[in-house]
């Protein structure tokens, strides 16, 4: 656990100025095999301290790559001086941030640090199984990874916090060939919150999932291209999650709203089917622990859920304390920083569409000619809500039944228009949490949702 080097420094907080003092250590561990050969073997630890001071509508910030009380004193003074300088030369003339009251949160998560051999041995054992059980692959890559962020936060107003978020994954990336020799790829991530030793006790526990991935890539290798055009489809939960995060979530981050996002003029208006409700969850979702729980953000705000779309209506934004004051909303813990040297930005945590009442098999059975789109390997969207996502796994739907697998294709559209076409919402939520959001700085996020029946533009070949 991170030793408290900050307590003695809080006497340097100037009365009346919102102040944040943060110590942090970020760790990453990984090992990767390509066709049985070790190609990556990495361990990194980065630690430091930072401070941020708010005065008159502007922040002063300072950081140092050293975690000690002496470093904390230095960055605290520098941040204060920077805030005074900014207020003098770029006077915003805004009032102080609204107070939240004092509190304290201490994590119960203990980050154990497994030796590097743990990752290498696990990857080798799983790779040995893949080599024997998946003979038609032309290439295979296995990665065993863990990253964790532990923070100690002291604030002048808000919740002091000691937080820790470890997550670990095994990535399997397979390549096969079509009958004509064209390579096709599939990727799957296994794991989630928790350290590697807790999540992955035995490689044999993944064998059944590896078998499913192998069967999927063989089906894809014998697959067909989708027909281009506007189609009725069932989006799987992973695709719904991508849409929730990339095409909707970013448009309703308050800093991007203030920068001209399409959502700036849509608050209180219908942006989706009445069947659609979408939230950014803090630490629990649908009665279970969220994939990557956040209890206190890096401004000292206790985290809570934010409903963004309710019954098709846009009802909220994700905020920092500063933007919450601007929009007269309550902050809910969305201001997070990746590294000790980063300032907090408005970020998503666990963003998902709420489940409905339809069964997946009934959704598929309702379509005469369409597609079931399951996985996406990449995508892009902008603050207009326009999006384009790659589809790496999917199937034809013919006369209410699944047909042939699809080769890689794309879907595109405008999120707030496409969501209005949703007429069935699945009853089961699927989550993804293995990637990073790349808004100016990396950030672990969870995203998910149920299957959606809707209309979307498919790119075809």
C-alpha positions in Angstrom: 0.0 0.0 0.0 1.1 3.5 -0.8 2.7 5.2 2.2 1.1 8.5 3.2 3.7 11.2 2.4 1.1 13.9 2.0 -0.5 14.4 5.4 2.2 16.7 6.7 1.8 19.0 3.6 -1.9 19.9 3.9 -1.0 22.7 6.3 0.2 24.5 3.1 -3.3 24.7 1.7 -4.3 28.3 1.5 -7.7 29.0 3.0 -10.3 29.9 0.4 -8.6 28.2 -2.6 -9.7 24.8 -3.7 -6.5 22.6 -3.6 -5.7 19.1 -4.7 -2.6 17.2 -3.7 -2.1 13.8 -5.3 0.6 11.1 -4.9 0.5 8.2 -7.3 2.3 5.0 -8.4 1.4 3.4 -11.8 2.6 -0.1 -12.5 2.5 -2.3 -15.7 3.6 -5.9 -16.2 3.4 -7.8 -19.5 4.7 -10.8 -21.4 3.9 -11.7 -25.0 4.5 -14.7 -27.2 4.3 -14.8 -31.0 4.0 -18.3 -32.4 5.7 -19.6 -29.2 8.5 -17.1 -29.2 8.8 -14.5 -26.4 8.7 -11.1 -28.1 7.9 -8.9 -25.1 8.8 -9.0 -21.4 8.2 -5.7 -19.6 7.9 -4.3 -16.1 7.5 -0.5 -15.4 6.8 1.5 -12.3 6.2 5.3 -12.4 5.6 7.4 -9.3 5.3 11.0 -8.5 3.3 13.8 -6.9 1.2 16.7 -8.2 -0.8 19.6 -7.0 -3.5 21.8 -8.4 -4.9 25.1 -7.1 -8.1 26.9 -8.3 -8.3 30.7 -8.2 -10.8 32.9 -9.9 -11.7 30.4 -12.6 -8.2 29.1 -13.5 -6.0 26.3 -12.2 -2.4 26.3 -11.4 -0.7 22.9 -11.7 2.7 21.4 -10.9 4.1 17.9 -10.7 7.4 16.1 -9.9 8.6 12.6 -10.6 9.3 11.9 -6.9 6.9 10.7 -4.3 8.0 12.3 -1.0 6.8 14.9 1.4 9.5 17.2 0.2 8.4 16.9 -3.4 4.8 17.4 -2.3 5.7 20.7 -0.5 7.5 21.9 -3.7 4.7 21.2 -6.1 2.1 22.6 -3.7 3.9 25.9 -3.6 4.5 25.9 -7.4 0.8 25.2 -8.1 -0.2 28.0 -5.9 2.2 30.4 -7.5 1.0 29.3 -11.0 -2.7 29.9 -10.0 -1.9 33.4 -8.7 0.1 34.1 -12.0 -2.8 32.8 -14.2 -5.4 34.7 -12.2 -3.3 37.9 -12.6 -2.6 37.6 -16.3 -5.7 35.7 -17.6 -8.4 36.9 -15.2 -11.5 34.8 -15.6 -13.3 36.5 -12.7 -15.3 33.4 -11.7 -16.4 32.5 -8.2 -14.9 29.8 -6.1 -16.0 26.2 -6.8 -19.0 25.2 -4.8 -18.0 23.4 -1.6 -18.8 19.7 -1.1 -17.8 19.2 2.5 -15.1 17.0 3.8 -15.0 13.2 3.7 -12.6 10.2 3.6 -12.4 7.0 1.5 -9.8 4.3 2.0 -9.6 1.4 -0.4 -9.8 -2.3 0.7 -7.8 -3.4 -2.4 -4.3 -4.7 -1.8 -2.1 -4.8 -4.9 0.1 -7.9 -4.9 3.1 -7.8 -7.3 3.6 -11.2 -8.9 7.0 -12.0 -10.3 7.6 -11.7 -14.0 7.9 -15.4 -14.3 4.2 -15.7 -13.5 3.2 -13.9 -16.7 5.7 -15.7 -18.9 4.8 -19.1 -17.6 1.1 -18.5 -17.9 1.5 -17.3 -21.5 3.7 -20.3 -22.4 1.2 -22.8 -21.0 -1.7 -21.3 -22.8 0.3 -21.0 -26.0 1.2 -24.7 -25.8 -2.5 -25.5 -25.7 -3.3 -23.2 -28.6 -0.6 -24.8 -30.7 -2.0 -28.2 -30.2 -5.8 -27.5 -30.2 -5.8 -24.9 -33.0 -3.8 -26.5 -35.9 -5.3 -24.4 -38.7 -4.0 -21.1 -37.4 -1.3 -19.5 -39.5 -0.3 -17.2 -36.6 -1.1 -16.8 -32.9 -0.2 -14.3 -30.3 -0.7 -14.6 -26.5 -0.3 -11.7 -24.1 -0.5 -11.8 -20.3 -0.8 -8.3 -18.8 -1.5 -6.3 -15.6 -1.7 -2.6 -14.9 -2.6 -0.8 -11.7 -2.9 2.7 -10.5 -2.7 3.6 -6.8 -3.4 7.1 -5.6 -3.4 9.1 -2.4 -5.4 12.3 -2.6 -5.7 15.2 -0.2 -8.1 18.0 -0.9 -9.0 21.3 0.8 -12.7 20.6 0.2 -14.1 17.2 -0.7 -13.1 13.6 0.0 -9.6 12.6 0.9 -9.0 9.3 -0.7 -6.7 6.3 -1.0 -7.7 4.4 -4.1 -6.3 1.5 -6.0 -7.5 0.0 -9.4 -5.6 -3.1 -10.6 -6.8 -4.9 -13.7 -5.3 -7.9 -15.6 -6.0 -9.6 -18.9 -5.0 -12.3 -21.2 -5.2 -11.4 -24.9 -5.5 -14.1 -27.6 -5.0 -12.9 -31.2 -5.5 -15.5 -33.9 -4.9 -15.4 -37.7 -6.3 -17.9 -40.1 -6.7 -18.0 -43.9 -9.6 -18.0 -46.3 -9.7 -20.7 -49.0 -8.0 -18.1 -51.3 -5.2 -17.5 -48.8 -6.4 -14.1 -47.5 -5.6 -13.7 -43.8 -8.4 -13.1 -41.3 -7.9 -12.1 -37.7 -9.9 -12.4 -34.4 -9.0 -11.1 -31.0 -10.4 -11.8 -27.6 -9.6 -10.4 -24.1 -10.2 -12.3 -20.9 -10.0 -10.8 -17.4 -11.0 -7.6 -15.7 -10.6 -5.9 -12.4 -8.1 -7.5 -10.1 -4.4 -8.6 -10.0 -3.1 -11.3 -12.3 -2.6 -13.9 -9.6 -6.3 -13.6 -8.6 -7.8 -13.5 -12.1 -5.7 -16.2 -13.6 -4.9 -19.2 -11.4 -4.8 -21.9 -14.1 -4.5 -21.6 -17.9 -6.8 -24.6 -18.2 -9.7 -22.3 -17.1 -9.4 -20.5 -20.5 -9.3 -23.6 -22.7 -13.0 -23.6 -23.4 -12.9 -19.9 -24.4 -9.9 -20.6 -26.6 -11.9 -23.4 -28.3 -14.8 -21.0 -29.0 -12.5 -18.4 -30.4 -10.9 -21.0 -32.7 -14.2 -22.1 -34.0 -15.2 -18.5 -34.6 -12.2 -17.7 -36.7 -12.6 -20.9 -38.8 -16.2 -19.8 -39.5 -14.9 -16.3 -40.4 -12.3 -17.8 -42.7 -15.2 -19.4 -44.6 -17.3 -16.3 -44.4 -18.7 -13.8 -46.9 -18.8 -10.1 -47.3 -21.8 -8.2 -46.1 -24.0 -6.4 -48.7 -23.5 -2.6 -48.4 -26.4 -0.4 -47.5 -28.9 0.5 -44.8 -29.7 -2.8 -43.0 -31.7 -4.0 -40.1 -29.3 -5.5 -37.6 -28.8 -6.8 -34.1 -25.9 -5.2 -32.5 -24.3 -7.4 -29.9 -23.5 -6.1 -26.4 -19.9 -5.3 -27.3 -20.9 -3.2 -30.3 -23.5 -1.4 -28.1 -20.8 -0.6 -25.6 -18.5 0.8 -28.3 -21.4 3.0 -29.5 -22.2 4.1 -25.9 -18.7 5.2 -25.3 -17.4 6.5 -28.6 -20.4 7.9 -30.3 -22.6 9.0 -27.4 -20.4 9.3 -24.3 -17.9 11.7 -25.6 -20.6 14.1 -26.9 -22.0 14.5 -23.4 -18.7 15.1 -21.6 -19.3 18.7 -20.4 -15.9 20.1 -21.5 -16.6 18.8 -25.0 -20.2 20.2 -24.8 -18.7 23.6 -24.0 -16.4 23.1 -27.0 -19.3 22.7 -29.4 -20.5 19.1 -29.1 -23.8 18.3 -30.8 -25.2 17.5 -27.4 -25.0 21.1 -26.3 -28.3 21.9 -28.0 -30.0 18.6 -27.2 -30.5 18.6 -23.4 -34.1 17.8 -22.7 -34.8 16.6 -26.2 -35.4 13.2 -27.7 -32.1 11.7 -29.0 -33.0 8.0 -29.0 -35.9 5.5 -29.0 -38.0 5.6 -25.8 -36.6 2.1 -25.2 -33.0 3.5 -24.7 -31.6 4.5 -21.3 -27.9 5.1 -21.0 -25.8 5.8 -17.9 -22.2 6.3 -16.8 -21.9 4.1 -13.7 -19.5 4.7 -10.9 -19.0 1.4 -9.0 -22.1 -0.6 -9.3 -24.3 -1.4 -12.3 -27.5 -3.4 -12.6 -27.0 -4.9 -9.1 -23.4 -5.9 -9.6 -19.9 -4.4 -9.2 -19.0 -2.3 -12.2 -16.1 -3.6 -14.3 -13.7 -0.8 -13.3 -15.2 0.8 -10.2 -14.5 4.5 -9.3 -15.3 5.6 -5.7 -13.7 9.0 -5.6 -12.3 11.1 -8.5 -9.2 13.1 -8.6 -10.9 16.3 -7.5 -12.2 14.7 -4.3 -15.7 14.2 -5.5 -17.5 11.1 -4.3 -18.5 9.1 -7.3 -22.1 8.5 -8.3 -24.0 7.3 -11.3 -24.9 9.8 -14.1 -28.0 9.2 -16.2 -27.3 10.6 -19.6 -30.3 9.4 -21.7 -33.5 8.4 -20.0 -36.3 6.8 -22.0 -34.8 8.3 -25.1 -34.4 11.9 -23.7 -31.0 13.5 -23.1 -31.1 14.4 -19.5 -27.5 15.0 -18.3 -23.8 15.5 -18.9 -20.7 14.2 -17.2 -18.9 16.9 -15.3 -16.0 18.2 -13.4 -16.6 20.4 -10.4 -16.0 23.5 -12.5 -18.3 22.5 -15.4 -21.0 21.3 -12.9 -21.1 24.8 -11.6 -21.4 26.2 -15.1 -24.3 23.9 -16.0 -25.9 24.0 -12.6 -25.5 20.2 -12.3 -24.1 18.1 -9.5 -20.6 16.7 -10.0 -20.5 12.9 -9.8 -16.9 11.9 -9.9 -16.0 12.1 -13.6 -12.7 14.1 -13.3 -9.8 11.6 -13.5 -6.1 11.8 -14.4 -4.0 9.0 -15.8 -0.5 9.8 -14.6 0.8 11.8 -11.6 1.9 14.4 -14.2 -1.6 14.8 -15.7 -4.4 17.1 -14.7 -7.8 15.6 -14.2 -10.1 15.6 -17.2 -13.8 14.7 -17.6 -13.7 11.0 -18.3 -16.2 8.2 -18.6 -16.0 5.3 -16.1 -18.4 2.4 -16.9 -20.8 3.6 -19.7 -23.6 1.3 -20.8 -27.1 1.1 -22.2 -29.6 -0.4 -19.8 -31.0 -3.8 -20.5 -34.5 -4.3 -21.9 -36.9 -7.2 -22.0 -36.2 -8.9 -25.4 -34.4 -12.2 -25.7 -31.5 -12.4 -28.2 -33.1 -15.4 -30.1 -36.3 -13.4 -30.5 -34.5 -10.4 -31.9 -32.7 -12.6 -34.4 -35.9 -14.4 -35.3 -37.6 -11.1 -36.0 -35.3 -10.3 -39.0 -35.8 -11.8 -42.4 -32.7 -10.3 -44.0 -30.1 -8.6 -41.9 -27.0 -9.2 -39.8 -25.9 -10.0 -36.2 -22.9 -7.9 -35.5 -20.8 -9.1 -32.5 -17.3 -7.6 -32.1 -15.4 -4.5 -33.1 -11.7 -4.1 -33.2 -11.5 -0.4 -33.8 -13.7 2.7 -34.4 -13.8 6.4 -34.5 -16.4 9.1 -33.7 -16.5 12.8 -33.3 -18.5 15.4 -31.3 -21.1 15.6 -34.0 -22.1 12.0 -33.1 -20.9 10.6 -36.4 -19.2 7.3 -36.1 -17.6 4.5 -38.1 -16.7 1.2 -36.4 -15.0 -1.9 -37.7 -16.9 -5.2 -37.4 -14.5 -8.1 -36.8 -17.1 -10.8 -36.1 -20.7 -11.2 -37.2 -23.2 -13.4 -39.1 -25.9 -13.1 -41.7 -29.5 -13.4 -40.6 -31.7 -15.1 -43.1 -35.4 -15.8 -42.5 -34.9 -15.4 -38.7 -31.9 -17.7 -38.5 -28.1 -17.2 -38.3 -26.3 -17.8 -41.6 -22.7 -17.6 -42.7 -20.1 -15.6 -40.8 -19.0 -12.3 -42.1 -15.6 -11.1 -43.2 -14.4 -7.7 -41.8 -16.8 -4.8 -42.6 -17.8 -1.5 -41.1 -20.9 0.3 -39.8 -21.4 4.0 -39.8 -24.0 6.7 -39.0 -25.0 9.4 -36.6 -25.5 8.0 -33.1 -28.5 10.1 -32.1 -30.3 9.3 -35.3 -29.4 5.6 -35.3 -30.5 5.2 -31.7 -34.0 6.5 -32.7 -34.4 3.3 -34.9 -34.0 0.9 -31.9 -37.1 -1.1 -31.5 -35.9 -4.1 -29.4 -33.5 -4.1 -26.4 -31.9 -7.3 -25.1 -32.2 -8.5 -21.6 -28.5 -9.3 -21.0 -25.6 -6.9 -20.6 -22.1 -7.6 -22.0 -19.2 -5.6 -20.7 -15.7 -4.8 -22.1 -13.0 -3.2 -20.0 -9.6 -4.2 -21.5 -8.9 -1.1 -23.5 -8.1 2.5 -22.9 -10.0 5.7 -23.8 -7.6 8.1 -25.6 -9.0 11.5 -24.8 -5.7 13.5 -24.5 -4.4 10.9 -22.0 -5.0 7.2 -21.6 -7.7 6.0 -19.2 -9.0 2.6 -18.3 -12.8 2.5 -18.9 -15.6 0.0 -18.9 -18.3 0.0 -21.6 -21.2 -2.3 -22.4 -24.8 -2.9 -23.0 -27.4 -5.3 -24.2 -28.1 -6.4 -27.8 -30.0 -3.7 -29.8 -32.2 -4.2 -32.9 -31.8 -1.2 -35.1 -31.0 0.1 -38.6 -27.5 1.0 -39.5 -25.4 1.6 -42.6 -23.1 -1.3 -43.5 -20.0 -0.7 -45.6 -19.9 -4.1 -47.3 -16.6 -5.2 -48.8 
